[in-house]
Amino acid sequence: LRRPSAPQPQLVEDIARNIQQNYTNPLYDLDEPLRSAPYCYDYLCRLFRQELHTTPHKYLTDLRLQSAADALRANPGSSISEIARLCGYSDPLYFSRMFKKKYGASPREYAKGK
């Protein structure tokens, strides 16, 4: 049996675009568009990884954290809670842990340029 000849890169582009359009929403559930697509969830995740060399969930996290890093550089005096909320995190503590894990510095330290 052959797989349907869907334009695979287009599927990945659609998923990535959906993430880019919704990453600032703390209530965004990435699993919803992945599960509602006409393809198997695991197949879509595997295809995404093949095309972009990362998982959809890591792509979302990286996009949120990059956005936070940009905001911290642009506005070093901003509240961490506000930056977290603007980048799609409802819990500032969780945001700080994720940020430190990726950048090796807390958001406050990063903003100060340490």
C-alpha positions as MATLAB code, in Angstrom:
seq = 'LRRPSAPQPQLVEDIARNIQQNYTNPLYDLDEPLRSAPYCYDYLCRLFRQELHTTPHKYLTDLRLQSAADALRANPGSSISEIARLCGYSDPLYFSRMFKKKYGASPREYAKGK';
ca = [
       0.000    0.000    0.000;
       1.186    3.472   -0.818;
       0.763    6.464    1.408;
      -1.379    9.242   -0.004;
       0.726   11.553   -2.124;
       0.129   14.650   -0.004;
       2.631   17.442   -0.323;
       4.578   16.610    2.831;
       6.471   19.882    3.139;
       3.145   21.713    2.881;
       1.797   19.762    5.868;
       4.831   20.764    7.918;
       4.527   24.383    6.770;
       0.866   24.398    7.805;
       1.690   23.051   11.266;
       4.581   25.508   11.696;
       2.353   28.392   10.562;
      -0.328   27.342   13.032;
       2.264   27.350   15.819;
       3.609   30.769   14.766;
       0.101   32.233   14.727;
      -0.833   30.874   18.163;
       2.325   30.624   20.268;
       1.519   33.755   22.302;
      -1.739   32.244   23.534;
      -1.155   30.493   26.885;
      -4.251   28.352   26.218;
      -2.958   27.131   22.849;
      -3.021   23.346   22.712;
      -0.710   22.111   19.968;
      -2.136   18.615   20.173;
      -5.511   19.896   18.925;
      -4.400   20.763   15.358;
      -2.152   17.699   15.212;
      -4.957   15.352   16.207;
      -7.549   17.026   13.979;
      -5.423   16.683   10.834;
      -6.367   13.925    8.399;
      -3.161   12.041    9.241;
      -1.981   10.023   12.190;
      -0.579   12.122   15.060;
       2.654   10.107   15.173;
       3.094   10.383   11.408;
       2.735   14.180   11.545;
       5.238   14.451   14.402;
       7.708   12.233   12.540;
       7.241   14.211    9.320;
       7.730   17.501   11.181;
      10.934   16.174   12.721;
      12.234   15.002    9.325;
      11.599   18.370    7.706;
      12.583   20.776   10.518;
      14.839   18.564   12.658;
      12.798   19.185   15.791;
       9.475   18.092   17.226;
       6.384   20.309   17.013;
       6.378   20.751   20.799;
      10.053   21.734   20.894;
       9.435   24.110   17.984;
       6.670   25.781   20.018;
       8.858   26.017   23.119;
      11.822   27.385   21.170;
       9.631   29.982   19.472;
       8.225   31.131   22.814;
      11.636   31.303   24.457;
      13.237   33.127   21.503;
      10.408   35.628   21.614;
      10.997   36.080   25.349;
      14.744   36.569   24.837;
      14.050   39.222   22.189;
      11.563   40.981   24.477;
      13.992   40.903   27.416;
      16.750   42.444   25.291;
      14.406   45.112   23.935;
      12.805   45.920   27.321;
      15.219   44.943   30.129;
      13.074   46.630   32.785;
       9.907   44.678   31.954;
       8.262   42.425   34.469;
       9.132   38.746   34.067;
       5.467   37.876   34.574;
       4.469   40.207   31.746;
       7.131   38.829   29.393;
       6.043   35.278   30.244;
       2.401   36.086   29.520;
       3.223   37.840   26.221;
       5.209   34.786   25.088;
       2.519   32.231   25.827;
       3.345   31.160   29.398;
       0.670   31.402   32.059;
       3.070   30.404   34.872;
       6.043   32.790   35.304;
       7.907   30.273   37.467;
       7.682   27.577   34.799;
       8.706   30.146   32.194;
      11.775   31.092   34.260;
      12.813   27.444   34.621;
      12.447   26.787   30.895;
      14.289   29.997   30.033;
      17.199   29.193   32.332;
      17.396   25.663   30.945;
      17.720   27.000   27.381;
      19.855   30.112   27.927;
      21.818   29.216   31.075;
      20.660   32.354   32.859;
      17.471   33.458   34.530;
      15.329   35.916   32.579;
      16.399   38.722   34.946;
      20.106   37.887   34.515;
      19.646   37.620   30.751;
      17.962   41.037   30.629;
      20.856   42.577   32.572;
      23.314   41.019   30.136;
      25.042   38.658   32.583;
];
